[in-house]
C-alpha cells in the first residue's frame, strides 16, 4: 500500500512522496503528457519557465466546438490570457474566471508583461513586475504563469506553450502600431471572448487616488510615513498636518455632541419619570389632605366631637326636678336683691384685685355684725 504526501504535488497534478519512485518508463510517459489543471490550492501556481514537466505530446489543433464537447483528462484545453494586471482587482479575477471555465477541461496559462515592456507601450505602473507576478500566482483560477510575456503573440510563442485558444475581451486593443493586437489570433480561429466588468479598472482606481490625493497623503502622514517618502513639500506637509489636527478636533466635537445628545436624552427620560412620579405622589397627597381636612373630613368630625365635649364640661349641671333641695328652696322667702357694697354703688369691681378687696371687706363687716 502506497502512502502519498498530500502536501507534495508534481507538476502533472499527481501526488508524490519522497520514499516513492515510479517504475521505469513511467516518467518518460508522463513527460509526453500535458500538465493537468490544479486540483489543490495549497500552493501558488507555478511559473512556466520553472516547471520540470514540459508538454511534449503531439498537440493536435482543436476547434471551439470540439473543446466545448470536452477532451480527455490527459489532454486539457490550454487557454492563454495575458495582460498587465496592475493593482489586481475583481475585474481581473472575473476575466480569469471566465477564461478558466470556457471549456470543461481547461488549463489556464496567464502571461504577464514585464515593467520595461509595459512602460514602453502603456505607461508607468503602480506595482512592479514581481508584485504583479505574485498576484497572479495566488489567483485560484490560474494554473500557470508566464513571466515577461510578449506584447504581441507570435506563432513561435503559441507553439512553445502549446496554446489552443486566447481569451480576452472582444474590444479591439490598439497598441504597438496595430489597430488590434489580437487580429491575427481572431483570423486563426483561436480567439475566445470574455466579458469586461463594468465600473472597475486599474485606471479608475488610479483616478480615485489622484482625485483624493490630499486625503491619502494626510492619511499616510498620520500613519507614520515621512514627507520625503510621499514626495510632499515642506509647506504641504505642514498644511496636511494642520488639516489632520482640525479633523481630529472636529471628530472630538462631534463625539462630544453625540455624548451630550445621549446625556440630554437620558436626563429628559429621567425627568419625565420624576415628573410622572411627582404627579402620582401629589395626587395621593391631595387626596389624603382632602380626606383629613375636607368639608366632611376626619379632622372636622374630631373637632366637632371635642367641641361638644368641652361645652358639656363647661355647662352647669341641672338638679333633677322634684328633688327635696328644690322644694326647700322654693319654700323659703325670696332673698333680698344683692348689691355691691362699694359706696352704695351697684357697679361691679373693675378688676380682680378690687373684687378680692370687696370680698374681704364684706367678710369683715359680717364679723362685726356677729
KEKE-3310 file (N, C-alpha, C; in steps of 0.2 Angstrom, whole numbers, plus 5000, padded with zeros to 4 digits):
npx = (5004:5003:5008:5004:5011:5001:5004:5014:5015:5016:5021:5012:5000:4999:5000:5015:5028:5042:5048:5044:5046:5042:5040:5051:5051:5038:5040:5045:5034:5025:5031:5028:5015:5002:5003:4992:4976:4976:4972:4972:4973:4984:4996:5004:5002:5013:5027:5030:5043:5049:5044:5045:5041:5038:5026:5026:5019:5011:5002:4987:4977:4963:4945:4934:4921:4924:4932:4922:4914:4922:4937:4949:4956:4969:4972:4971:4962:4971:4971:4975:4978:4982:4990:4993:4989:4990:4988:4979:4963:4945:4939:4949:4951:4938:4938:4948:4942:4931:4939:4945:4934:4929:4929:4926:4937:4948:4964:4972:4983:4992:4999:5011:5016:5032:5040:5048:5043:5029:5030:5035:5025:5013:5013:5018:5018:5009:5012:5026:5034:5037:5028:5017:5017:5017:5004:4996:5000:4994:4980:4965:4961:4971:4982:4995:5009:5016:5031:5037:5029:5026:5022:5015:5007:5016:5018:5028:5028:5015:5016:5027:5021:5010:4997:4980:4969:4966:4961:4951:4944:4932:4934:4942:4960:4970:4987:5005:5007:4997:4980:4973:4979:4976:4971:4976:4975:4962:4958:4964:4955:4957:4953:4944:4931:4929:4919:4919:4921:4911:4913:4924:4942:4960:4964:4953:4954:4967:4963:4954:4963:4972:4962:4958:4970:4975:4968:4973:4987:4987:4982:4992:5003:4999:4999:5013:5022:5035:5037:5046:5046:5033:5034:5031:5030:5038:5029:5017:5017:5016:5003:4995:4997:4991:4978:4975:4975:4964:4954:4954:4950:4937:4932:4932:4923:4912:4910:4908:4896:4888:4888:4883:4870:4866:4866:4857:4846:4845:4843:4831:4823:4824:4819:4806:4801:4802:4794:4782:4781:4781:4768:4760:4762:4758:4745:4741:4744:4736:4723:4724:4725:4713:4704:4707:4706:4695:4678:4670:4679:4690:4696:4687:4676:4682:4685:4672:4667:4676:4673:4660:4662:4669:4660:4650:4657:4659:4647:4634:4628:4611:4599:4589:4572:4559:4566:4571:4579:4576:4563:4564:4571:4561:4552:4556:4558:4559:4576:4584:4588:4604:4618:4632:4644:4650:4652:4639:4636:4631:4639:4649:4666:4680:4692:4700:4708:4701:4689:4693:4697:4684:4677:4684:4682:4668:4668:4674:4664:4653:4658:4659:4646:4642)
npy = (4994:5011:5026:5043:5059:5072:5085:5087:5089:5085:5093:5088:5086:5074:5066:5065:5056:5057:5044:5037:5029:5030:5016:5011:5020:5026:5039:5044:5042:5051:5063:5066:5070:5082:5095:5094:5102:5112:5103:5105:5119:5122:5128:5141:5145:5138:5145:5146:5144:5137:5125:5107:5098:5098:5101:5089:5081:5076:5089:5091:5102:5110:5114:5127:5121:5107:5108:5113:5102:5094:5086:5073:5067:5068:5077:5092:5107:5120:5136:5153:5169:5186:5201:5216:5218:5227:5233:5222:5217:5215:5215:5209:5197:5191:5191:5181:5170:5168:5164:5152:5144:5142:5130:5113:5105:5114:5122:5135:5147:5161:5176:5188:5204:5212:5225:5234:5232:5236:5249:5255:5253:5256:5263:5270:5259:5255:5244:5234:5222:5210:5210:5210:5198:5189:5192:5186:5173:5169:5168:5159:5154:5152:5142:5142:5153:5164:5173:5189:5191:5191:5207:5206:5192:5178:5166:5157:5158:5154:5140:5136:5135:5127:5132:5133:5141:5159:5170:5185:5201:5207:5219:5229:5230:5242:5245:5246:5251:5244:5241:5232:5221:5208:5203:5194:5182:5181:5179:5167:5159:5156:5164:5168:5176:5186:5194:5211:5218:5230:5247:5245:5246:5247:5260:5267:5265:5272:5285:5288:5289:5299:5310:5311:5314:5323:5318:5305:5307:5314:5304:5295:5302:5303:5290:5288:5289:5298:5314:5315:5302:5302:5311:5325:5342:5354:5364:5359:5348:5353:5359:5348:5342:5351:5351:5338:5339:5348:5340:5330:5338:5342:5329:5326:5336:5332:5319:5324:5331:5320:5313:5322:5324:5311:5311:5322:5316:5305:5313:5319:5308:5303:5314:5315:5303:5307:5318:5311:5302:5312:5318:5308:5306:5318:5318:5308:5314:5326:5319:5313:5324:5331:5321:5322:5335:5340:5346:5336:5329:5319:5327:5338:5331:5326:5338:5343:5333:5335:5349:5347:5340:5349:5359:5353:5350:5362:5368:5371:5359:5353:5351:5338:5337:5341:5337:5336:5347:5357:5359:5364:5376:5383:5385:5394:5411:5424:5429:5444:5457:5457:5468:5477:5481:5494:5509:5511:5509:5501:5496:5483:5478:5484:5477:5461:5462:5472:5466:5456:5463:5469:5458:5454:5465:5463:5452:5455:5465:5456:5449:5459:5462:5450)
npz = (5000:4995:5002:5000:5001:5004:5004:4995:4977:4961:4945:4936:4943:4950:4966:4975:4984:4995:4997:4987:4971:4955:4943:4931:4915:4917:4920:4908:4900:4907:4903:4891:4891:4894:4907:4920:4925:4941:4956:4969:4981:4989:4986:4977:4960:4947:4939:4922:4916:4926:4927:4929:4920:4904:4891:4879:4871:4856:4849:4844:4833:4840:4838:4843:4845:4847:4858:4867:4869:4876:4882:4883:4899:4900:4891:4892:4888:4883:4888:4885:4893:4893:4900:4909:4923:4933:4950:4955:4953:4956:4943:4935:4941:4938:4924:4922:4928:4919:4908:4913:4914:4901:4894:4897:4902:4906:4905:4912:4907:4911:4905:4909:4907:4907:4917:4909:4896:4898:4902:4891:4881:4887:4899:4915:4929:4945:4953:4954:4942:4948:4959:4952:4946:4957:4962:4952:4953:4964:4962:4961:4950:4941:4932:4928:4926:4915:4914:4909:4897:4879:4870:4858:4852:4845:4832:4836:4850:4853:4849:4857:4870:4868:4865:4864:4863:4864:4877:4879:4881:4869:4863:4852:4854:4853:4850:4850:4837:4830:4825:4831:4842:4843:4831:4822:4829:4830:4817:4815:4821:4835:4845:4860:4866:4881:4895:4900:4916:4921:4928:4936:4935:4932:4929:4934:4947:4950:4946:4956:4967:4963:4962:4975:4982:4992:5003:5005:5006:5018:5026:5026:5031:5044:5048:5049:5039:5030:5024:5014:5009:5003:4994:4996:4998:5010:5014:5010:5019:5032:5030:5028:5040:5049:5044:5048:5062:5063:5058:5068:5079:5075:5075:5089:5094:5087:5093:5107:5105:5101:5113:5122:5117:5120:5133:5137:5132:5141:5153:5150:5149:5162:5169:5165:5170:5184:5185:5182:5193:5203:5200:5203:5217:5221:5218:5227:5239:5239:5239:5252:5260:5258:5262:5276:5280:5273:5269:5274:5282:5292:5302:5304:5310:5321:5328:5330:5339:5350:5353:5357:5368:5377:5378:5385:5397:5402:5404:5418:5429:5429:5443:5447:5443:5456:5467:5485:5489:5479:5483:5495:5494:5487:5496:5505:5509:5497:5493:5498:5486:5479:5482:5477:5489:5488:5492:5491:5478:5463:5454:5447:5453:5445:5442:5446:5458:5464:5466:5475:5486:5490:5493:5505:5513:5515:5522:5534:5538:5541:5552:5561:5563:5569)
capx = (5000:5007:5005:5006:5011:4996:5006:5018:5012:5020:5018:5006:4995:4999:5004:5021:5031:5050:5050:5041:5049:5038:5043:5055:5046:5033:5042:5046:5027:5022:5034:5024:5008:5001:5002:4985:4974:4977:4966:4973:4975:4988:5002:5003:5003:5020:5030:5031:5050:5052:5041:5050:5037:5035:5021:5030:5015:5008:4997:4983:4973:4956:4941:4930:4916:4927:4934:4916:4912:4926:4943:4952:4959:4976:4973:4966:4962:4976:4969:4980:4976:4988:4988:4997:4987:4992:4983:4975:4956:4940:4938:4954:4949:4932:4940:4952:4937:4928:4944:4946:4928:4927:4929:4925:4943:4953:4971:4973:4990:4992:5005:5011:5021:5037:5040:5051:5038:5023:5032:5036:5019:5007:5015:5021:5013:5010:5015:5032:5033:5037:5022:5011:5018:5015:4997:4993:5001:4989:4973:4963:4959:4977:4986:5002:5011:5022:5034:5040:5026:5026:5016:5011:5008:5019:5017:5033:5026:5010:5019:5031:5017:5005:4991:4974:4965:4967:4955:4952:4938:4931:4935:4949:4965:4975:4993:5011:5006:4992:4973:4970:4985:4973:4968:4979:4973:4955:4958:4966:4950:4960:4951:4938:4930:4926:4915:4923:4917:4910:4913:4931:4948:4966:4963:4948:4957:4972:4959:4952:4969:4974:4957:4958:4977:4976:4966:4978:4993:4986:4981:4999:5007:4996:5001:5020:5026:5038:5036:5051:5043:5027:5036:5027:5034:5038:5023:5011:5017:5013:4996:4991:4997:4986:4971:4974:4973:4957:4949:4954:4946:4930:4929:4931:4917:4906:4909:4905:4889:4884:4888:4879:4863:4864:4865:4851:4840:4844:4840:4824:4819:4823:4815:4799:4799:4802:4788:4776:4781:4778:4761:4756:4763:4754:4738:4740:4745:4730:4718:4725:4723:4705:4701:4708:4704:4690:4671:4667:4685:4691:4698:4681:4672:4686:4684:4665:4667:4680:4670:4654:4664:4671:4654:4647:4661:4659:4640:4632:4623:4604:4597:4583:4565:4555:4571:4570:4583:4572:4557:4566:4572:4555:4548:4559:4556:4564:4582:4584:4592:4612:4621:4639:4645:4656:4650:4632:4636:4629:4643:4654:4673:4683:4697:4700:4710:4696:4684:4695:4696:4677:4675:4687:4678:4662:4669:4675:4658:4649:4661:4657:4639:4641)
capy = (5000:5017:5032:5049:5065:5076:5092:5087:5088:5086:5097:5084:5085:5068:5067:5061:5055:5056:5037:5033:5030:5026:5011:5014:5020:5030:5046:5046:5043:5057:5069:5067:5072:5089:5096:5094:5108:5111:5101:5108:5126:5124:5131:5146:5142:5138:5148:5142:5143:5133:5118:5102:5094:5102:5097:5087:5077:5079:5094:5092:5108:5109:5119:5129:5116:5101:5110:5113:5095:5090:5082:5068:5070:5069:5082:5098:5113:5125:5143:5158:5175:5190:5207:5220:5216:5231:5234:5217:5219:5210:5214:5205:5190:5189:5189:5175:5165:5166:5160:5146:5140:5142:5123:5108:5103:5119:5123:5142:5150:5168:5179:5195:5208:5215:5233:5238:5232:5240:5256:5257:5253:5258:5269:5268:5255:5256:5238:5232:5216:5204:5210:5208:5190:5185:5192:5181:5166:5167:5168:5152:5151:5152:5135:5143:5160:5166:5180:5193:5189:5196:5211:5203:5184:5176:5158:5153:5158:5149:5133:5134:5134:5123:5136:5131:5147:5165:5173:5192:5204:5207:5226:5230:5233:5245:5246:5244:5252:5240:5243:5227:5216:5201:5202:5188:5177:5180:5176:5160:5155:5154:5169:5166:5182:5186:5200:5215:5220:5237:5250:5244:5245:5250:5267:5270:5266:5277:5291:5289:5291:5306:5314:5311:5314:5326:5313:5299:5310:5316:5298:5291:5306:5302:5283:5287:5290:5304:5319:5313:5295:5303:5316:5330:5348:5356:5368:5354:5343:5357:5360:5342:5340:5356:5348:5332:5342:5351:5335:5327:5342:5341:5322:5326:5340:5328:5314:5327:5332:5314:5311:5327:5322:5305:5313:5325:5311:5302:5317:5320:5302:5303:5320:5313:5298:5310:5321:5307:5300:5318:5319:5302:5307:5324:5316:5305:5319:5330:5315:5312:5331:5332:5316:5324:5342:5342:5348:5330:5326:5317:5332:5341:5326:5326:5345:5343:5329:5338:5355:5345:5338:5355:5363:5349:5350:5369:5370:5369:5353:5355:5346:5334:5340:5337:5335:5340:5353:5361:5361:5368:5382:5386:5386:5399:5418:5426:5433:5451:5458:5458:5474:5478:5486:5499:5516:5511:5509:5494:5493:5478:5480:5485:5472:5456:5464:5476:5461:5452:5468:5470:5452:5454:5470:5460:5447:5459:5468:5451:5448:5465:5461:5445)
capz = (5000:4995:5006:4997:5004:5001:5003:4989:4971:4955:4940:4932:4947:4953:4972:4976:4991:4994:4998:4982:4965:4950:4939:4925:4909:4919:4920:4901:4898:4909:4900:4884:4893:4896:4914:4922:4930:4948:4959:4976:4981:4995:4984:4971:4953:4945:4933:4916:4915:4931:4928:4927:4915:4899:4887:4873:4867:4849:4851:4838:4834:4842:4836:4849:4846:4850:4865:4872:4870:4882:4879:4888:4905:4899:4885:4894:4883:4886:4886:4887:4894:4895:4902:4914:4929:4939:4955:4953:4956:4955:4936:4933:4943:4935:4917:4923:4930:4913:4904:4916:4913:4894:4892:4903:4904:4904:4909:4911:4907:4911:4903:4912:4904:4911:4918:4903:4890:4900:4902:4884:4877:4890:4904:4922:4934:4952:4956:4949:4939:4953:4963:4948:4945:4963:4962:4948:4955:4970:4960:4962:4943:4937:4933:4926:4925:4910:4916:4903:4891:4874:4869:4853:4852:4839:4831:4840:4857:4854:4849:4863:4876:4866:4867:4860:4862:4868:4879:4880:4879:4862:4861:4848:4858:4848:4853:4847:4830:4827:4827:4836:4843:4843:4825:4818:4833:4828:4810:4815:4825:4841:4850:4863:4870:4888:4896:4904:4922:4921:4934:4939:4931:4935:4928:4938:4954:4950:4945:4963:4971:4960:4964:4983:4984:4998:5008:5005:5008:5025:5030:5026:5036:5050:5049:5051:5033:5030:5018:5008:5006:5000:4989:4998:5000:5017:5015:5010:5024:5037:5029:5029:5047:5052:5042:5052:5068:5063:5058:5075:5083:5073:5077:5096:5094:5085:5099:5112:5103:5102:5120:5125:5115:5123:5140:5137:5131:5147:5158:5148:5151:5169:5172:5163:5175:5190:5185:5182:5200:5207:5199:5207:5224:5223:5219:5233:5245:5239:5242:5259:5263:5257:5267:5283:5281:5268:5272:5278:5283:5298:5307:5306:5314:5328:5331:5332:5345:5355:5355:5361:5375:5380:5380:5390:5403:5405:5406:5424:5429:5432:5448:5445:5445:5461:5472:5491:5489:5475:5486:5501:5491:5484:5502:5509:5507:5492:5496:5495:5480:5481:5480:5478:5495:5486:5492:5488:5470:5461:5448:5449:5453:5438:5442:5450:5464:5468:5468:5481:5492:5492:5497:5511:5517:5516:5527:5540:5540:5544:5558:5566:5565:5574)
cpx = (5004:5004:5008:5006:5006:4998:5011:5014:5016:5017:5012:5000:4994:5003:5010:5024:5038:5052:5047:5044:5045:5043:5046:5050:5040:5034:5042:5039:5024:5025:5031:5017:5008:5000:4994:4983:4975:4971:4966:4975:4980:4995:5000:5004:5010:5021:5031:5038:5053:5048:5045:5047:5035:5031:5025:5025:5013:5002:4992:4979:4966:4952:4937:4924:4918:4929:4928:4913:4916:4932:4945:4955:4966:4978:4969:4967:4966:4974:4974:4977:4982:4986:4994:4996:4990:4986:4977:4968:4951:4938:4943:4952:4943:4934:4944:4947:4933:4933:4945:4940:4925:4925:4928:4932:4949:4959:4973:4980:4989:4999:5005:5017:5026:5036:5042:5046:5032:5025:5033:5030:5013:5008:5017:5016:5014:5013:5021:5030:5033:5031:5016:5011:5015:5007:4993:4994:4996:4982:4971:4962:4965:4981:4994:5003:5017:5024:5037:5036:5026:5020:5011:5012:5011:5017:5022:5031:5020:5012:5023:5026:5011:4998:4986:4970:4967:4961:4956:4945:4938:4933:4942:4954:4971:4982:4999:5010:5001:4985:4971:4976:4982:4970:4970:4976:4965:4954:4960:4961:4952:4957:4944:4936:4927:4923:4919:4918:4917:4910:4920:4936:4954:4966:4958:4951:4962:4968:4957:4957:4971:4969:4957:4965:4978:4974:4971:4985:4993:4986:4988:5004:5005:4998:5009:5024:5029:5036:5040:5048:5037:5028:5032:5032:5034:5031:5017:5011:5014:5005:4992:4991:4992:4979:4970:4972:4966:4952:4948:4949:4939:4927:4928:4924:4911:4905:4906:4898:4885:4883:4883:4871:4861:4862:4859:4845:4839:4841:4833:4820:4818:4818:4807:4797:4798:4795:4781:4775:4778:4771:4757:4756:4759:4747:4736:4740:4738:4724:4718:4723:4716:4702:4702:4705:4698:4683:4669:4673:4685:4692:4692:4677:4676:4685:4677:4664:4670:4676:4663:4656:4666:4665:4650:4650:4660:4652:4638:4627:4617:4602:4591:4577:4562:4560:4570:4573:4579:4566:4558:4568:4566:4551:4550:4557:4561:4570:4582:4589:4600:4614:4628:4640:4650:4653:4643:4631:4635:4633:4648:4661:4676:4689:4697:4703:4705:4691:4686:4695:4689:4675:4678:4684:4671:4662:4670:4668:4653:4652:4659:4650:4638:4643)
cpy = (5006:5022:5038:5054:5070:5084:5093:5085:5089:5091:5094:5084:5079:5068:5062:5061:5054:5049:5033:5035:5026:5021:5014:5014:5025:5037:5048:5046:5049:5064:5071:5068:5079:5090:5097:5100:5106:5108:5103:5115:5127:5127:5136:5142:5142:5143:5144:5140:5139:5126:5113:5097:5098:5098:5096:5082:5080:5083:5095:5098:5106:5115:5121:5124:5110:5102:5110:5107:5091:5086:5077:5071:5072:5074:5088:5103:5119:5132:5148:5165:5180:5197:5210:5218:5220:5233:5229:5218:5214:5209:5209:5197:5187:5187:5182:5169:5163:5162:5153:5141:5140:5135:5119:5106:5108:5120:5131:5144:5157:5171:5186:5198:5211:5222:5236:5238:5236:5247:5259:5258:5256:5264:5266:5264:5257:5250:5236:5225:5210:5204:5208:5200:5186:5186:5187:5174:5164:5168:5161:5149:5150:5145:5136:5150:5160:5173:5183:5191:5194:5201:5209:5196:5182:5168:5154:5153:5153:5142:5131:5132:5130:5126:5134:5137:5153:5168:5180:5195:5206:5214:5226:5233:5236:5247:5244:5245:5248:5242:5238:5221:5209:5199:5196:5182:5176:5177:5169:5155:5153:5159:5167:5173:5181:5193:5204:5217:5228:5240:5249:5243:5248:5257:5270:5271:5271:5284:5293:5292:5298:5311:5316:5311:5317:5321:5308:5301:5311:5309:5295:5295:5304:5295:5283:5288:5297:5308:5317:5306:5297:5309:5323:5336:5349:5359:5363:5350:5347:5358:5354:5340:5345:5353:5342:5334:5345:5345:5331:5331:5342:5334:5323:5330:5336:5322:5318:5329:5326:5312:5316:5325:5316:5307:5317:5321:5307:5306:5318:5314:5302:5308:5318:5308:5302:5314:5317:5304:5306:5319:5314:5304:5313:5323:5313:5309:5323:5326:5314:5318:5332:5327:5318:5330:5345:5344:5342:5326:5323:5322:5336:5337:5326:5332:5345:5339:5332:5345:5353:5343:5344:5358:5359:5349:5357:5371:5367:5363:5355:5349:5343:5338:5337:5335:5339:5346:5358:5364:5365:5375:5386:5388:5392:5406:5420:5430:5440:5452:5460:5464:5474:5483:5491:5506:5516:5511:5502:5492:5488:5481:5480:5480:5467:5458:5468:5471:5458:5457:5469:5464:5452:5459:5467:5455:5450:5462:5462:5449:5453:5464:5455:5447)
cpz = (5000:4999:5003:5002:5001:5000:4997:4983:4965:4950:4936:4937:4951:4960:4972:4983:4990:4994:4992:4975:4960:4946:4933:4919:4911:4918:4912:4898:4900:4906:4893:4885:4895:4903:4915:4926:4937:4951:4967:4976:4987:4993:4978:4965:4951:4940:4927:4915:4921:4932:4925:4921:4910:4894:4880:4869:4861:4851:4845:4839:4835:4839:4843:4850:4849:4857:4870:4873:4875:4878:4885:4894:4904:4893:4887:4888:4886:4883:4889:4888:4896:4897:4907:4921:4935:4943:4954:4957:4954:4947:4933:4935:4940:4927:4917:4924:4924:4909:4906:4914:4906:4892:4898:4906:4902:4908:4907:4912:4906:4910:4906:4909:4909:4912:4911:4897:4892:4899:4895:4880:4880:4895:4911:4926:4941:4955:4951:4947:4944:4957:4959:4947:4951:4964:4958:4950:4961:4968:4959:4955:4939:4938:4932:4924:4920:4912:4909:4897:4886:4873:4863:4852:4845:4838:4835:4847:4858:4854:4855:4869:4874:4868:4862:4858:4867:4870:4881:4879:4872:4859:4858:4853:4854:4852:4849:4839:4826:4830:4832:4836:4843:4836:4821:4822:4831:4821:4810:4819:4832:4847:4853:4867:4877:4889:4901:4910:4922:4928:4938:4934:4935:4935:4932:4945:4955:4949:4952:4967:4969:4963:4971:4985:4990:5004:5010:5008:5016:5029:5031:5031:5043:5053:5050:5045:5033:5024:5012:5005:5001:4994:4990:5001:5008:5019:5015:5016:5030:5036:5030:5036:5051:5050:5046:5059:5068:5062:5064:5079:5081:5075:5085:5097:5093:5091:5105:5111:5104:5109:5124:5123:5119:5131:5141:5136:5138:5152:5156:5150:5158:5172:5170:5168:5182:5190:5185:5190:5204:5206:5203:5214:5226:5223:5225:5239:5245:5242:5249:5263:5263:5262:5274:5284:5277:5272:5276:5280:5291:5304:5309:5311:5321:5331:5334:5339:5351:5358:5359:5368:5379:5383:5386:5397:5406:5407:5413:5424:5432:5437:5445:5447:5451:5467:5479:5491:5485:5479:5492:5499:5489:5490:5506:5505:5502:5496:5493:5489:5482:5478:5481:5484:5493:5486:5489:5481:5468:5455:5451:5449:5446:5437:5447:5457:5468:5470:5475:5487:5494:5496:5504:5516:5519:5522:5534:5543:5543:5550:5563:5568:5570:5581)
residu = (UNK:UNK:UNK:UNK:UNK:UNK:UNK:UNK:UNK:UNK:UNK:UNK:UNK:UNK:UNK:UNK:UNK:UNK:UNK:UNK:UNK:UNK:UNK:UNK:UNK:UNK:UNK:UNK:UNK:UNK:UNK:UNK:UNK:UNK:UNK:UNK:UNK:UNK:UNK:UNK:UNK:UNK:UNK:UNK:UNK:UNK:UNK:UNK:UNK:UNK:UNK:UNK:UNK:UNK:UNK:UNK:UNK:UNK:UNK:UNK:UNK:UNK:UNK:UNK:UNK:UNK:UNK:UNK:UNK:UNK:UNK:UNK:UNK:UNK:UNK:UNK:UNK:UNK:UNK:UNK:UNK:UNK:UNK:UNK:UNK:UNK:UNK:UNK:UNK:UNK:UNK:UNK:UNK:UNK:UNK:UNK:UNK:UNK:UNK:UNK:UNK:UNK:UNK:UNK:UNK:UNK:UNK:UNK:UNK:UNK:UNK:UNK:UNK:UNK:UNK:UNK:UNK:UNK:UNK:UNK:UNK:UNK:UNK:UNK:UNK:UNK:UNK:UNK:UNK:UNK:UNK:UNK:UNK:UNK:UNK:UNK:UNK:UNK:UNK:UNK:UNK:UNK:UNK:UNK:UNK:UNK:UNK:UNK:UNK:UNK:UNK:UNK:UNK:UNK:UNK:UNK:UNK:UNK:UNK:UNK:UNK:UNK:UNK:UNK:UNK:UNK:UNK:UNK:UNK:UNK:UNK:UNK:UNK:UNK:UNK:UNK:UNK:UNK:UNK:UNK:UNK:UNK:UNK:UNK:UNK:UNK:UNK:UNK:UNK:UNK:UNK:UNK:UNK:UNK:UNK:UNK:UNK:UNK:UNK:UNK:UNK:UNK:UNK:UNK:UNK:UNK:UNK:UNK:UNK:UNK:UNK:UNK:UNK:UNK:UNK:UNK:UNK:UNK:UNK:UNK:UNK:UNK:UNK:UNK:UNK:UNK:UNK:UNK:UNK:UNK:UNK:UNK:UNK:UNK:UNK:UNK:UNK:UNK:UNK:UNK:UNK:UNK:UNK:UNK:UNK:UNK:UNK:UNK:UNK:UNK:UNK:UNK:UNK:UNK:UNK:UNK:UNK:UNK:UNK:UNK:UNK:UNK:UNK:UNK:UNK:UNK:UNK:UNK:UNK:UNK:UNK:UNK:UNK:UNK:UNK:UNK:UNK:UNK:UNK:UNK:UNK:UNK:UNK:UNK:UNK:UNK:UNK:UNK:UNK:UNK:UNK:UNK:UNK:UNK:UNK:UNK:UNK:UNK:UNK:UNK:UNK:UNK:UNK:UNK:UNK:UNK:UNK:UNK:UNK:UNK:UNK:UNK:UNK:UNK:UNK:UNK:UNK:UNK:UNK:UNK:UNK:UNK:UNK:UNK:UNK:UNK:UNK:UNK:UNK:UNK:UNK:UNK:UNK:UNK:UNK:UNK:UNK:UNK:UNK:UNK:UNK:UNK:UNK:UNK:UNK:UNK:UNK:UNK:UNK:UNK:UNK:UNK:UNK:UNK:UNK:UNK:UNK:UNK:UNK:UNK:UNK:UNK:UNK:UNK:UNK:UNK:UNK:UNK:UNK:UNK)
# end
